[in-house]
């Protein structure tokens, strides 16, 4: 799902759930992930305008995050 150029980090804003990872991603790819698996991929109001998606790492599989 994620492009080869990946930037991921722990979210610095307080709105994500604990154990989440923030990943930079294009808005089209983000929309696809949010639709395909909303239990894994989500955004909070803070991240709506950013090219990023939040990932619930406890629910993500290696295939979903491209590892």
N, CA, C and O atoms as a Maestro MAE file, in Angstrom:
{
 s_m_m2io_version
 :::
 2.0.0
}

f_m_ct {
 s_m_title
 :::
 protein
 m_atom[268] {
  # First column is atom index #
  i_m_mmod_type
  r_m_x_coord
  r_m_y_coord
  r_m_z_coord
  i_m_residue_number
  s_m_chain_name
  s_m_pdb_residue_name
  s_m_pdb_atom_name
  i_m_atomic_number
  :::
  1 25 0.806 -1.184 0.000 1 A "UNK " " N  " 7
  2 3 0.000 0.000 0.000 1 A "UNK " " CA " 6
  3 2 0.853 1.254 0.000 1 A "UNK " " C  " 6
  4 15 0.502 2.229 -0.664 1 A "UNK " " O  " 8
  5 25 1.946 1.259 0.713 2 A "UNK " " N  " 7
  6 3 2.761 2.455 0.836 2 A "UNK " " CA " 6
  7 2 3.795 2.522 -0.276 2 A "UNK " " C  " 6
  8 15 4.277 1.497 -0.757 2 A "UNK " " O  " 8
  9 25 4.129 3.744 -0.676 3 A "UNK " " N  " 7
  10 3 5.126 3.960 -1.715 3 A "UNK " " CA " 6
  11 2 6.504 3.561 -1.206 3 A "UNK " " C  " 6
  12 15 6.713 3.375 -0.008 3 A "UNK " " O  " 8
  13 25 7.439 3.435 -2.142 4 A "UNK " " N  " 7
  14 3 8.786 3.042 -1.754 4 A "UNK " " CA " 6
  15 2 9.471 4.107 -0.908 4 A "UNK " " C  " 6
  16 15 10.296 3.779 -0.056 4 A "UNK " " O  " 8
  17 25 9.144 5.373 -1.129 5 A "UNK " " N  " 7
  18 3 9.686 6.438 -0.294 5 A "UNK " " CA " 6
  19 2 8.726 6.621 0.871 5 A "UNK " " C  " 6
  20 15 7.635 7.166 0.705 5 A "UNK " " O  " 8
  21 25 9.124 6.177 2.019 6 A "UNK " " N  " 7
  22 3 8.237 6.131 3.162 6 A "UNK " " CA " 6
  23 2 8.799 6.983 4.289 6 A "UNK " " C  " 6
  24 15 9.986 6.918 4.609 6 A "UNK " " O  " 8
  25 25 7.942 7.766 4.872 7 A "UNK " " N  " 7
  26 3 8.303 8.515 6.069 7 A "UNK " " CA " 6
  27 2 7.285 8.155 7.131 7 A "UNK " " C  " 6
  28 15 6.088 8.388 6.962 7 A "UNK " " O  " 8
  29 25 7.753 7.601 8.200 8 A "UNK " " N  " 7
  30 3 6.870 7.208 9.289 8 A "UNK " " CA " 6
  31 2 7.490 7.638 10.610 8 A "UNK " " C  " 6
  32 15 8.711 7.657 10.763 8 A "UNK " " O  " 8
  33 25 6.634 7.979 11.552 9 A "UNK " " N  " 7
  34 3 7.127 8.374 12.869 9 A "UNK " " CA " 6
  35 2 6.000 8.228 13.888 9 A "UNK " " C  " 6
  36 15 4.838 8.028 13.533 9 A "UNK " " O  " 8
  37 25 6.365 8.331 15.131 10 A "UNK " " N  " 7
  38 3 5.371 8.362 16.182 10 A "UNK " " CA " 6
  39 2 4.653 9.703 16.070 10 A "UNK " " C  " 6
  40 15 5.320 10.727 15.919 10 A "UNK " " O  " 8
  41 25 3.337 9.740 16.137 11 A "UNK " " N  " 7
  42 3 2.614 11.005 16.037 11 A "UNK " " CA " 6
  43 2 2.955 11.922 17.209 11 A "UNK " " C  " 6
  44 15 3.032 11.479 18.355 11 A "UNK " " O  " 8
  45 25 3.156 13.188 16.912 12 A "UNK " " N  " 7
  46 3 3.470 14.140 17.975 12 A "UNK " " CA " 6
  47 2 2.219 14.837 18.505 12 A "UNK " " C  " 6
  48 15 2.243 15.409 19.595 12 A "UNK " " O  " 8
  49 25 1.138 14.793 17.749 13 A "UNK " " N  " 7
  50 3 -0.115 15.383 18.205 13 A "UNK " " CA " 6
  51 2 -0.781 14.420 19.186 13 A "UNK " " C  " 6
  52 15 -0.564 13.211 19.106 13 A "UNK " " O  " 8
  53 25 -1.576 14.932 20.093 14 A "UNK " " N  " 7
  54 3 -2.177 14.074 21.129 14 A "UNK " " CA " 6
  55 2 -3.432 13.328 20.678 14 A "UNK " " C  " 6
  56 15 -3.947 12.494 21.422 14 A "UNK " " O  " 8
  57 25 -3.933 13.612 19.474 15 A "UNK " " N  " 7
  58 3 -5.209 13.029 19.046 15 A "UNK " " CA " 6
  59 2 -5.156 11.551 18.653 15 A "UNK " " C  " 6
  60 15 -6.170 10.874 18.816 15 A "UNK " " O  " 8
  61 25 -4.052 11.007 18.150 16 A "UNK " " N  " 7
  62 3 -4.052 9.576 17.786 16 A "UNK " " CA " 6
  63 2 -4.157 8.663 19.002 16 A "UNK " " C  " 6
  64 15 -3.800 9.031 20.121 16 A "UNK " " O  " 8
  65 25 -4.655 7.468 18.743 17 A "UNK " " N  " 7
  66 3 -4.729 6.450 19.783 17 A "UNK " " CA " 6
  67 2 -3.310 6.017 20.169 17 A "UNK " " C  " 6
  68 15 -2.410 6.062 19.330 17 A "UNK " " O  " 8
  69 25 -3.094 5.601 21.420 18 A "UNK " " N  " 7
  70 3 -1.786 5.074 21.808 18 A "UNK " " CA " 6
  71 2 -1.408 3.890 20.919 18 A "UNK " " C  " 6
  72 15 -2.269 3.103 20.524 18 A "UNK " " O  " 8
  73 25 -0.138 3.772 20.614 19 A "UNK " " N  " 7
  74 3 0.340 2.660 19.792 19 A "UNK " " CA " 6
  75 2 0.158 2.865 18.304 19 A "UNK " " C  " 6
  76 15 0.268 1.919 17.525 19 A "UNK " " O  " 8
  77 25 -0.120 4.102 17.902 20 A "UNK " " N  " 7
  78 3 -0.301 4.404 16.484 20 A "UNK " " CA " 6
  79 2 0.979 4.937 15.873 20 A "UNK " " C  " 6
  80 15 1.849 5.465 16.565 20 A "UNK " " O  " 8
  81 25 1.074 4.790 14.578 21 A "UNK " " N  " 7
  82 3 2.185 5.301 13.793 21 A "UNK " " CA " 6
  83 2 1.608 6.253 12.760 21 A "UNK " " C  " 6
  84 15 0.553 5.975 12.189 21 A "UNK " " O  " 8
  85 25 2.282 7.376 12.508 22 A "UNK " " N  " 7
  86 3 1.857 8.309 11.476 22 A "UNK " " CA " 6
  87 2 2.724 8.043 10.250 22 A "UNK " " C  " 6
  88 15 3.952 8.025 10.339 22 A "UNK " " O  " 8
  89 25 2.073 7.838 9.102 23 A "UNK " " N  " 7
  90 3 2.784 7.533 7.871 23 A "UNK " " CA " 6
  91 2 2.371 8.540 6.806 23 A "UNK " " C  " 6
  92 15 1.181 8.757 6.578 23 A "UNK " " O  " 8
  93 25 3.362 9.157 6.150 24 A "UNK " " N  " 7
  94 3 3.060 10.060 5.038 24 A "UNK " " CA " 6
  95 2 2.599 9.228 3.859 24 A "UNK " " C  " 6
  96 15 3.205 8.210 3.525 24 A "UNK " " O  " 8
  97 25 1.515 9.675 3.231 25 A "UNK " " N  " 7
  98 3 0.922 8.927 2.132 25 A "UNK " " CA " 6
  99 2 0.089 9.897 1.298 25 A "UNK " " C  " 6
  100 15 -0.463 10.858 1.834 25 A "UNK " " O  " 8
  101 25 -0.004 9.658 0.019 26 A "UNK " " N  " 7
  102 3 -0.834 10.491 -0.842 26 A "UNK " " CA " 6
  103 2 -2.299 10.388 -0.456 26 A "UNK " " C  " 6
  104 15 -2.737 9.369 0.078 26 A "UNK " " O  " 8
  105 25 -3.049 11.434 -0.726 27 A "UNK " " N  " 7
  106 3 -4.454 11.453 -0.319 27 A "UNK " " CA " 6
  107 2 -5.276 10.363 -0.994 27 A "UNK " " C  " 6
  108 15 -6.177 9.806 -0.367 27 A "UNK " " O  " 8
  109 25 -4.991 10.043 -2.255 28 A "UNK " " N  " 7
  110 3 -5.727 8.968 -2.933 28 A "UNK " " CA " 6
  111 2 -5.455 7.620 -2.281 28 A "UNK " " C  " 6
  112 15 -6.375 6.837 -2.047 28 A "UNK " " O  " 8
  113 25 -4.166 7.351 -1.985 29 A "UNK " " N  " 7
  114 3 -3.817 6.091 -1.321 29 A "UNK " " CA " 6
  115 2 -4.398 6.037 0.092 29 A "UNK " " C  " 6
  116 15 -4.817 4.981 0.566 29 A "UNK " " O  " 8
  117 25 -4.414 7.191 0.749 30 A "UNK " " N  " 7
  118 3 -4.986 7.240 2.096 30 A "UNK " " CA " 6
  119 2 -6.467 6.872 2.049 30 A "UNK " " C  " 6
  120 15 -6.932 6.063 2.852 30 A "UNK " " O  " 8
  121 25 -7.199 7.456 1.122 31 A "UNK " " N  " 7
  122 3 -8.632 7.172 0.995 31 A "UNK " " CA " 6
  123 2 -8.864 5.681 0.745 31 A "UNK " " C  " 6
  124 15 -9.797 5.087 1.285 31 A "UNK " " O  " 8
  125 25 -8.008 5.094 -0.076 32 A "UNK " " N  " 7
  126 3 -8.117 3.652 -0.361 32 A "UNK " " CA " 6
  127 2 -7.917 2.834 0.910 32 A "UNK " " C  " 6
  128 15 -8.684 1.911 1.181 32 A "UNK " " O  " 8
  129 25 -6.891 3.166 1.689 33 A "UNK " " N  " 7
  130 3 -6.622 2.434 2.930 33 A "UNK " " CA " 6
  131 2 -7.719 2.609 3.959 33 A "UNK " " C  " 6
  132 15 -8.098 1.654 4.636 33 A "UNK " " O  " 8
  133 25 -8.230 3.822 4.082 34 A "UNK " " N  " 7
  134 3 -9.310 4.082 5.035 34 A "UNK " " CA " 6
  135 2 -10.557 3.287 4.692 34 A "UNK " " C  " 6
  136 15 -11.269 2.815 5.578 34 A "UNK " " O  " 8
  137 25 -10.815 3.143 3.403 35 A "UNK " " N  " 7
  138 3 -11.980 2.381 2.948 35 A "UNK " " CA " 6
  139 2 -11.746 0.880 3.098 35 A "UNK " " C  " 6
  140 15 -12.633 0.147 3.536 35 A "UNK " " O  " 8
  141 25 -10.547 0.429 2.731 36 A "UNK " " N  " 7
  142 3 -10.252 -1.005 2.725 36 A "UNK " " CA " 6
  143 2 -10.180 -1.599 4.130 36 A "UNK " " C  " 6
  144 15 -10.658 -2.711 4.356 36 A "UNK " " O  " 8
  145 25 -9.588 -0.868 5.072 37 A "UNK " " N  " 7
  146 3 -9.418 -1.437 6.413 37 A "UNK " " CA " 6
  147 2 -9.422 -0.341 7.477 37 A "UNK " " C  " 6
  148 15 -8.366 0.021 7.995 37 A "UNK " " O  " 8
  149 25 -10.599 0.188 7.805 38 A "UNK " " N  " 7
  150 3 -10.684 1.262 8.797 38 A "UNK " " CA " 6
  151 2 -10.330 0.833 10.220 38 A "UNK " " C  " 6
  152 15 -10.148 1.685 11.090 38 A "UNK " " O  " 8
  153 25 -10.231 -0.472 10.470 39 A "UNK " " N  " 7
  154 3 -9.772 -0.914 11.786 39 A "UNK " " CA " 6
  155 2 -8.273 -0.722 11.955 39 A "UNK " " C  " 6
  156 15 -7.776 -0.652 13.079 39 A "UNK " " O  " 8
  157 25 -7.551 -0.636 10.845 40 A "UNK " " N  " 7
  158 3 -6.106 -0.449 10.871 40 A "UNK " " CA " 6
  159 2 -5.734 1.005 10.578 40 A "UNK " " C  " 6
  160 15 -4.944 1.610 11.302 40 A "UNK " " O  " 8
  161 25 -6.307 1.556 9.518 41 A "UNK " " N  " 7
  162 3 -5.953 2.900 9.060 41 A "UNK " " CA " 6
  163 2 -7.034 3.894 9.454 41 A "UNK " " C  " 6
  164 15 -8.225 3.625 9.297 41 A "UNK " " O  " 8
  165 25 -6.612 5.050 9.970 42 A "UNK " " N  " 7
  166 3 -7.587 6.061 10.374 42 A "UNK " " CA " 6
  167 2 -6.927 7.433 10.371 42 A "UNK " " C  " 6
  168 15 -5.705 7.540 10.273 42 A "UNK " " O  " 8
  169 25 -7.729 8.465 10.477 43 A "UNK " " N  " 7
  170 3 -7.239 9.828 10.675 43 A "UNK " " CA " 6
  171 2 -8.080 10.469 11.766 43 A "UNK " " C  " 6
  172 15 -9.245 10.120 11.954 43 A "UNK " " O  " 8
  173 25 -7.488 11.393 12.469 44 A "UNK " " N  " 7
  174 3 -8.235 12.219 13.408 44 A "UNK " " CA " 6
  175 2 -8.439 13.572 12.741 44 A "UNK " " C  " 6
  176 15 -7.863 13.848 11.688 44 A "UNK " " O  " 8
  177 25 -9.241 14.392 13.344 45 A "UNK " " N  " 7
  178 3 -9.526 15.713 12.768 45 A "UNK " " CA " 6
  179 2 -8.234 16.482 12.486 45 A "UNK " " C  " 6
  180 15 -8.138 17.182 11.478 45 A "UNK " " O  " 8
  181 25 -7.261 16.357 13.354 46 A "UNK " " N  " 7
  182 3 -5.995 17.061 13.170 46 A "UNK " " CA " 6
  183 2 -5.302 16.683 11.859 46 A "UNK " " C  " 6
  184 15 -4.682 17.541 11.231 46 A "UNK " " O  " 8
  185 25 -5.392 15.434 11.436 47 A "UNK " " N  " 7
  186 3 -4.664 14.939 10.264 47 A "UNK " " CA " 6
  187 2 -5.458 15.001 8.959 47 A "UNK " " C  " 6
  188 15 -4.937 14.607 7.915 47 A "UNK " " O  " 8
  189 25 -6.685 15.476 8.986 48 A "UNK " " N  " 7
  190 3 -7.523 15.505 7.784 48 A "UNK " " CA " 6
  191 2 -6.853 16.255 6.637 48 A "UNK " " C  " 6
  192 15 -6.914 15.788 5.500 48 A "UNK " " O  " 8
  193 25 -6.235 17.368 6.885 49 A "UNK " " N  " 7
  194 3 -5.620 18.172 5.835 49 A "UNK " " CA " 6
  195 2 -4.200 17.783 5.460 49 A "UNK " " C  " 6
  196 15 -3.606 18.406 4.581 49 A "UNK " " O  " 8
  197 25 -3.650 16.775 6.099 50 A "UNK " " N  " 7
  198 3 -2.271 16.362 5.853 50 A "UNK " " CA " 6
  199 2 -2.221 15.114 4.967 50 A "UNK " " C  " 6
  200 15 -3.150 14.307 4.957 50 A "UNK " " O  " 8
  201 25 -1.136 14.975 4.234 51 A "UNK " " N  " 7
  202 3 -0.918 13.760 3.445 51 A "UNK " " CA " 6
  203 2 -0.313 12.695 4.364 51 A "UNK " " C  " 6
  204 15 0.854 12.322 4.242 51 A "UNK " " O  " 8
  205 25 -1.141 12.229 5.270 52 A "UNK " " N  " 7
  206 3 -0.710 11.247 6.264 52 A "UNK " " CA " 6
  207 2 -1.897 10.391 6.672 52 A "UNK " " C  " 6
  208 15 -3.055 10.794 6.560 52 A "UNK " " O  " 8
  209 25 -1.573 9.210 7.144 53 A "UNK " " N  " 7
  210 3 -2.580 8.312 7.701 53 A "UNK " " CA " 6
  211 2 -2.021 7.790 9.019 53 A "UNK " " C  " 6
  212 15 -0.808 7.662 9.185 53 A "UNK " " O  " 8
  213 25 -2.906 7.496 9.938 54 A "UNK " " N  " 7
  214 3 -2.522 6.889 11.205 54 A "UNK " " CA " 6
  215 2 -2.756 5.390 11.106 54 A "UNK " " C  " 6
  216 15 -3.739 4.942 10.516 54 A "UNK " " O  " 8
  217 25 -1.854 4.629 11.682 55 A "UNK " " N  " 7
  218 3 -1.916 3.163 11.610 55 A "UNK " " CA " 6
  219 2 -1.964 2.605 13.026 55 A "UNK " " C  " 6
  220 15 -1.089 2.887 13.844 55 A "UNK " " O  " 8
  221 25 -2.988 1.817 13.304 56 A "UNK " " N  " 7
  222 3 -3.068 1.106 14.586 56 A "UNK " " CA " 6
  223 2 -2.149 -0.111 14.466 56 A "UNK " " C  " 6
  224 15 -2.528 -1.135 13.898 56 A "UNK " " O  " 8
  225 25 -0.955 0.016 15.000 57 A "UNK " " N  " 7
  226 3 0.058 -1.020 14.811 57 A "UNK " " CA " 6
  227 2 -0.345 -2.354 15.427 57 A "UNK " " C  " 6
  228 15 0.097 -3.401 14.953 57 A "UNK " " O  " 8
  229 25 -1.154 -2.344 16.451 58 A "UNK " " N  " 7
  230 3 -1.574 -3.607 17.066 58 A "UNK " " CA " 6
  231 2 -2.503 -4.403 16.156 58 A "UNK " " C  " 6
  232 15 -2.705 -5.599 16.369 58 A "UNK " " O  " 8
  233 25 -3.066 -3.752 15.151 59 A "UNK " " N  " 7
  234 3 -3.989 -4.429 14.240 59 A "UNK " " CA " 6
  235 2 -3.419 -4.609 12.828 59 A "UNK " " C  " 6
  236 15 -4.021 -5.296 12.003 59 A "UNK " " O  " 8
  237 25 -2.281 -4.005 12.548 60 A "UNK " " N  " 7
  238 3 -1.701 -4.042 11.200 60 A "UNK " " CA " 6
  239 2 -0.925 -5.341 10.985 60 A "UNK " " C  " 6
  240 15 -0.279 -5.861 11.894 60 A "UNK " " O  " 8
  241 25 -1.011 -5.847 9.753 61 A "UNK " " N  " 7
  242 3 -0.209 -7.006 9.367 61 A "UNK " " CA " 6
  243 2 0.959 -6.513 8.507 61 A "UNK " " C  " 6
  244 15 0.878 -5.426 7.935 61 A "UNK " " O  " 8
  245 25 2.026 -7.279 8.408 62 A "UNK " " N  " 7
  246 3 3.146 -6.858 7.559 62 A "UNK " " CA " 6
  247 2 2.713 -6.558 6.119 62 A "UNK " " C  " 6
  248 15 3.222 -5.619 5.507 62 A "UNK " " O  " 8
  249 25 1.791 -7.336 5.581 63 A "UNK " " N  " 7
  250 3 1.325 -7.097 4.207 63 A "UNK " " CA " 6
  251 2 0.629 -5.748 4.077 63 A "UNK " " C  " 6
  252 15 0.793 -5.063 3.067 63 A "UNK " " O  " 8
  253 25 -0.135 -5.362 5.073 64 A "UNK " " N  " 7
  254 3 -0.868 -4.094 5.012 64 A "UNK " " CA " 6
  255 2 0.054 -2.877 5.014 64 A "UNK " " C  " 6
  256 15 -0.254 -1.849 4.412 64 A "UNK " " O  " 8
  257 25 1.177 -3.008 5.693 65 A "UNK " " N  " 7
  258 3 2.081 -1.855 5.780 65 A "UNK " " CA " 6
  259 2 3.307 -2.011 4.881 65 A "UNK " " C  " 6
  260 15 4.234 -1.204 4.943 65 A "UNK " " O  " 8
  261 25 3.309 -3.030 4.062 66 A "UNK " " N  " 7
  262 3 4.374 -3.176 3.053 66 A "UNK " " CA " 6
  263 2 5.719 -3.599 3.595 66 A "UNK " " C  " 6
  264 15 6.758 -3.228 3.049 66 A "UNK " " O  " 8
  265 25 5.709 -4.375 4.668 67 A "UNK " " N  " 7
  266 3 6.979 -4.851 5.246 67 A "UNK " " CA " 6
  267 2 7.271 -6.243 4.743 67 A "UNK " " C  " 6
  268 15 8.291 -6.829 5.105 67 A "UNK " " O  " 8
  :::
 }
 m_bond[267] {
  # First column is bond index #
  i_m_from
  i_m_to
  i_m_order
  :::
  1 1 2 1
  2 2 3 1
  3 3 4 2
  4 3 5 1
  5 5 6 1
  6 6 7 1
  7 7 8 2
  8 7 9 1
  9 9 10 1
  10 10 11 1
  11 11 12 2
  12 11 13 1
  13 13 14 1
  14 14 15 1
  15 15 16 2
  16 15 17 1
  17 17 18 1
  18 18 19 1
  19 19 20 2
  20 19 21 1
  21 21 22 1
  22 22 23 1
  23 23 24 2
  24 23 25 1
  25 25 26 1
  26 26 27 1
  27 27 28 2
  28 27 29 1
  29 29 30 1
  30 30 31 1
  31 31 32 2
  32 31 33 1
  33 33 34 1
  34 34 35 1
  35 35 36 2
  36 35 37 1
  37 37 38 1
  38 38 39 1
  39 39 40 2
  40 39 41 1
  41 41 42 1
  42 42 43 1
  43 43 44 2
  44 43 45 1
  45 45 46 1
  46 46 47 1
  47 47 48 2
  48 47 49 1
  49 49 50 1
  50 50 51 1
  51 51 52 2
  52 51 53 1
  53 53 54 1
  54 54 55 1
  55 55 56 2
  56 55 57 1
  57 57 58 1
  58 58 59 1
  59 59 60 2
  60 59 61 1
  61 61 62 1
  62 62 63 1
  63 63 64 2
  64 63 65 1
  65 65 66 1
  66 66 67 1
  67 67 68 2
  68 67 69 1
  69 69 70 1
  70 70 71 1
  71 71 72 2
  72 71 73 1
  73 73 74 1
  74 74 75 1
  75 75 76 2
  76 75 77 1
  77 77 78 1
  78 78 79 1
  79 79 80 2
  80 79 81 1
  81 81 82 1
  82 82 83 1
  83 83 84 2
  84 83 85 1
  85 85 86 1
  86 86 87 1
  87 87 88 2
  88 87 89 1
  89 89 90 1
  90 90 91 1
  91 91 92 2
  92 91 93 1
  93 93 94 1
  94 94 95 1
  95 95 96 2
  96 95 97 1
  97 97 98 1
  98 98 99 1
  99 99 100 2
  100 99 101 1
  101 101 102 1
  102 102 103 1
  103 103 104 2
  104 103 105 1
  105 105 106 1
  106 106 107 1
  107 107 108 2
  108 107 109 1
  109 109 110 1
  110 110 111 1
  111 111 112 2
  112 111 113 1
  113 113 114 1
  114 114 115 1
  115 115 116 2
  116 115 117 1
  117 117 118 1
  118 118 119 1
  119 119 120 2
  120 119 121 1
  121 121 122 1
  122 122 123 1
  123 123 124 2
  124 123 125 1
  125 125 126 1
  126 126 127 1
  127 127 128 2
  128 127 129 1
  129 129 130 1
  130 130 131 1
  131 131 132 2
  132 131 133 1
  133 133 134 1
  134 134 135 1
  135 135 136 2
  136 135 137 1
  137 137 138 1
  138 138 139 1
  139 139 140 2
  140 139 141 1
  141 141 142 1
  142 142 143 1
  143 143 144 2
  144 143 145 1
  145 145 146 1
  146 146 147 1
  147 147 148 2
  148 147 149 1
  149 149 150 1
  150 150 151 1
  151 151 152 2
  152 151 153 1
  153 153 154 1
  154 154 155 1
  155 155 156 2
  156 155 157 1
  157 157 158 1
  158 158 159 1
  159 159 160 2
  160 159 161 1
  161 161 162 1
  162 162 163 1
  163 163 164 2
  164 163 165 1
  165 165 166 1
  166 166 167 1
  167 167 168 2
  168 167 169 1
  169 169 170 1
  170 170 171 1
  171 171 172 2
  172 171 173 1
  173 173 174 1
  174 174 175 1
  175 175 176 2
  176 175 177 1
  177 177 178 1
  178 178 179 1
  179 179 180 2
  180 179 181 1
  181 181 182 1
  182 182 183 1
  183 183 184 2
  184 183 185 1
  185 185 186 1
  186 186 187 1
  187 187 188 2
  188 187 189 1
  189 189 190 1
  190 190 191 1
  191 191 192 2
  192 191 193 1
  193 193 194 1
  194 194 195 1
  195 195 196 2
  196 195 197 1
  197 197 198 1
  198 198 199 1
  199 199 200 2
  200 199 201 1
  201 201 202 1
  202 202 203 1
  203 203 204 2
  204 203 205 1
  205 205 206 1
  206 206 207 1
  207 207 208 2
  208 207 209 1
  209 209 210 1
  210 210 211 1
  211 211 212 2
  212 211 213 1
  213 213 214 1
  214 214 215 1
  215 215 216 2
  216 215 217 1
  217 217 218 1
  218 218 219 1
  219 219 220 2
  220 219 221 1
  221 221 222 1
  222 222 223 1
  223 223 224 2
  224 223 225 1
  225 225 226 1
  226 226 227 1
  227 227 228 2
  228 227 229 1
  229 229 230 1
  230 230 231 1
  231 231 232 2
  232 231 233 1
  233 233 234 1
  234 234 235 1
  235 235 236 2
  236 235 237 1
  237 237 238 1
  238 238 239 1
  239 239 240 2
  240 239 241 1
  241 241 242 1
  242 242 243 1
  243 243 244 2
  244 243 245 1
  245 245 246 1
  246 246 247 1
  247 247 248 2
  248 247 249 1
  249 249 250 1
  250 250 251 1
  251 251 252 2
  252 251 253 1
  253 253 254 1
  254 254 255 1
  255 255 256 2
  256 255 257 1
  257 257 258 1
  258 258 259 1
  259 259 260 2
  260 259 261 1
  261 261 262 1
  262 262 263 1
  263 263 264 2
  264 263 265 1
  265 265 266 1
  266 266 267 1
  267 267 268 2
  :::
 }
}
